[in-house]
């Protein structure tokens, strides 16, 4: 049984142990607050301990007040904001607790005293009902209500975090699917043209497309994949594009550093390159020189891309729909561990992306393992 389960689980066994611990601590506190040795010699007198033990007859009043507070007042009046009704209920319950404590005082006097109840000191007849019928029950009820409220607040926070993560995952899945349709259609069209021309590249191109489609189908559903696998499929993707546009596309790819155990969101880098193609290679007369540098250093991934087009006028803008989707995807997957910039210098579009995939994948792994208990 973990500490989290002990505190927040609603399973009967966990609740039983939780309440048992609370009342055990409460009993010890109750006993020692009623332990009044007047001199050191009283510590050796059994009567001192019996006197403290006898006062535990008032314990049921506190038990009743605690369970009425957390199972009746809290859900019906406090959490629903019915505070005026709550004040009236508390006033009535206070009279009830005082009456119960007064009856227990009469019973205690009948058991332990040899004189009539009305002849006992006022401190006994009235102080005990006030202390154990009003003071201690209300204090214990307020304390347990505060603890219960903190638990409810914590559980609401966890539920909100879970819903937020689900929303982010749904948005990510939607953004991922936006990459596939156009690319698949265009690739099939180019392969059809190659087959019609009886090109020797047709079999190899079909195999590369098959590998890429397999990656899209089976790996794209995962939250993260190894960086090494992502870079491998990125090279396959670039090779396909070069085959489709042999006279219009020039690609230079440079990679430094070893991926090791780093992970990244699938197709994230490819989506950046695909957007570049859509911006600068969408017209038949356009030509594009693509210079890509990928560097891995100190668990950070640096992605630098330069797009040089023969078109003097570039349409690249961060508020374009496609780029907005990519930026949103990066922000959702790497909310605190990403740096992205895009700008044009002397007709060359530059894209810079810096990620810390190791930290992000570890954080998401911990979130996936977390369990929200209601």
HELIX and SHEET records of a PDB file:
HELIX    1   1 UNK A    3  UNK A    8  1                                   6    
HELIX    2   2 UNK A   12  UNK A   33  1                                  22    
HELIX    3   3 UNK A   40  UNK A   44  5                                   5    
HELIX    4   4 UNK A   46  UNK A   54  1                                   9    
HELIX    5   5 UNK A   55  UNK A   58  5                                   4    
HELIX    6   6 UNK A   59  UNK A   68  1                                  10    
HELIX    7   7 UNK A   69  UNK A   78  3                                  10    
HELIX    8   8 UNK A   83  UNK A  112  1                                  30    
HELIX    9   9 UNK A  117  UNK A  119  5                                   3    
HELIX   10  10 UNK A  122  UNK A  122  1                                   1    
HELIX   11  11 UNK A  123  UNK A  127  3                                   5    
HELIX   12  12 UNK A  128  UNK A  130  1                                   3    
HELIX   13  13 UNK A  131  UNK A  135  3                                   5    
HELIX   14  14 UNK A  136  UNK A  196  1                                  61    
HELIX   15  15 UNK A  202  UNK A  218  1                                  17    
HELIX   16  16 UNK A  227  UNK A  244  1                                  18    
HELIX   17  17 UNK A  268  UNK A  280  1                                  13    
HELIX   18  18 UNK A  321  UNK A  333  1                                  13    
HELIX   19  19 UNK A  357  UNK A  369  1                                  13    
SHEET    1   A 2 UNK A 225  UNK A 226  0                                        
SHEET    2   A 2 UNK A 263  UNK A 264 -1                                        
SHEET    1   B 5 UNK A 249  UNK A 256  0                                        
SHEET    2   B 5 UNK A 288  UNK A 297  1                                        
SHEET    3   B 5 UNK A 300  UNK A 309 -1                                        
SHEET    4   B 5 UNK A 348  UNK A 355 -1                                        
SHEET    5   B 5 UNK A 338  UNK A 345 -1                                        
END                                                                             
